[in-house]
Amino acid sequence: MTVRRRLSPDERRNQLLDVGAHLFAAKPYQDVLMEDVAEQAGVSRALLYRYFPSKSVLFAAIYQQAADRLLADTRIDPAGSLLEQLSAGLDIHFDYFAANRHTVLAANRVLAGDPVIQAIITDELAELRRRVLDATGLDGRSRDTVSAALTSWLVFVRALCVEWLTNEAFSRTELHAMSVGALRGALGAVTDADRLLGATDD
């Protein structure tokens, strides 16, 4: 007979997040039911609701966890080529988006009016912008100008990714090329983009 190990509160919460993340990645947001999460986790609905009072609260916790992991995986080394690191960071994000299409679309479309979800997205984009700005070493007016360009670029990439996931009108290779091209174009209008990004001619 198999004896189930009793989970600590943190272990149980992480288990529920893992199960929920799998379901939200596999199905559209509206098709994920809390009773399905409870059943797959092997717990009662009452216990699930004790940790997460609603589906939106569960989803927000899952999306926050994903944002934290993406930020942890995309740290910038000021000594390296900024363009190469940003390119690698895009690929890390695209990997997550491709594997969690329904989750990303839920956050950016179904829950576009949810202030908690939008705060998670806003905070992640702000942290990414800050890291890039710190890596450039810019200050004063130049930093402010590049900050504005980066803010617009990050919003552009987010919208482009949602379009890619929704309609698949272009390939991932094209998505990457458009994202990098837009960055170089935006920065090139206000500064020496190649110097700033550490870019070299192919």
N, C-alpha and C positions, 0 to 999 in steps of 0.2 A: 504494500500500500504506500502511495506517495504522500508524504507529509508536506503540506504547504508551509513555507516560511512566512512568518508574520512580518509585514513590511512596516518600516518606520513611516511617520507622516511624510518626510521628505521623499523617501523611496516610493511611497504610494502616489504622491503628487507627480513625480517624474514618470511613473508608469502610466498614469492617466494622460499626461502630456504626450507621451510617445504613441499611445493608442489613438488619441485624438488627432495627432499630426498625421498619422498614417491614413486615417479616414478622410480628413479634410483634403489630403493630397490626392486621394483616389476618387473622390466624388465632389460634385458641386456643393457649395455651402448649404443650400436649401435641402439637399438630400441626406445630409448628415444629421442623425437623430441622437439625442443624448442617451436614449435607451440602448442604441447600438454601441456607443462608447462604453457604457456600463457592462453590457454583455461581453464584449470582447476583452474587457479588462478583468472580467470575472468578479465584479463587485455589484452591490445593489445600487439602484438609482439614488437612493437616499444618501449613500456614502459619496457617490459622485457629486451630487448637489452640495454636499457639505464642503467639498473642495472648490467646486466651480458652480456658483448659483444659477448660471445660465449658459447657453451655448455661446453667446457672444463673449462672455467672460473667459470661457475655455479657449476660444479661438484667439482672443487677445493675448493670453498667456503663451500660447503656441507661437504666435507671430513675434512676440517680444523675445522669446527664446531663440527663434531663428535669426532675428536681427542682431542679437548679441553674438551669436556664433559667426555670422557673416563679418561683423566688425572685428572679431578676434582673429579671423582668417585673412584679413586684408589690412594688416598694419603696414605702415610705410617706413622704409629705411631711408633717412635723408641722404645717406652716402650712395644710394643706388640711383639708377635712371628712373625718374618719375614716370615717364611715359611707359616704360616696360612694366613697372609696378601697377600702374593704373590699368594697363591692358590685362595683366594677370588678375587684377581685382574684378574687372568686368567678367572675365571667364568664370571666376568663382561664383559671382552672382548669377550669371546665366545658367550655370550648372544647377544651382538651387531652383531657379525659376522653371527650368525645363522639367526637373524632377517633381516640382510641387506646383504645377500649372494651376490647378483649381484653387489652391491656397492663395496664390498671388492674385489671381483674378478676383477672388472673394474680397481680399483686402483693398483692392484698387477699384472695384466696380460695385459689387453687392454691398460692401460696407464703406463705400466712399463717403457717406455722411456720418459715420461713427467717429466721434471725437477721440476715443481711446485709440482706435486703430490708426487714425490719421496722425495722432501725436507720436506713435511709435515710428511711423514712416518719416515724419518730419525730423524727429530726433536723430534717426539713423543718417539721414541725408546731411543734417547739420554737422554731425561728427565726421562724416566722410569729407565734407568741405573743409572743416577745421584741420584735419590731418594733412590734406593736400596743401593748404595755405601755409601751415607750419613747415612743411617740407620745402616750399619755395624760398623761405627766408625773407619774404617781402614784408615791408611794413609801411605804415602811413597810407597815402592815397593809392599807391600801387597795389597794396594789399586789398584795399576796399574795392578797387576796380576789378581785380582778378576774382575776388570773392563773389561779386555780382555775376560775373561770367560763369563761375563754377556753379552757383545756385541755379542759374538758368539751364546749364548743361545737365545737371543731375535730374532736374524736372523733365527735360527733353528725353533723357535716356529712360527714365521711368515710364513715360508715355509710350515711347517706342517699344519697350519690352511688353507692355500690355497689348499693344497692337500685334506684335509678333505672336504672343501666346493666343490671342483671340482669333486671328485670321490666317496666320502663317503665310502671309503674302510675300515674305522674303525669308531667306535662310539665316541661320545663326551666324554664318560667316559674314553675310551682308549686314546683319545687326551689329556685329562687332566693328566692322569697317565704318559704318555710319556713325557709331558712337565715338570712335577715336577721331574720325574726320571732323565731326562737329566740335569736339574739344579743341583740336588744333585750330579750327576756323575761328571759334569764339575767342580763344586766347590770342590768336594772331592779329585780331583787330585792335588789340589794346597793348600788346607787348611782343617781345621776341619769343614766340611760342617754342621754337626749337631749342633755344638756349634754356628757357625755363623748364622745359620737360626733359631736357637731356636727350633730345631726339637726334638721330643721325640719318643721313641720306641712305636709302637702300642701294 
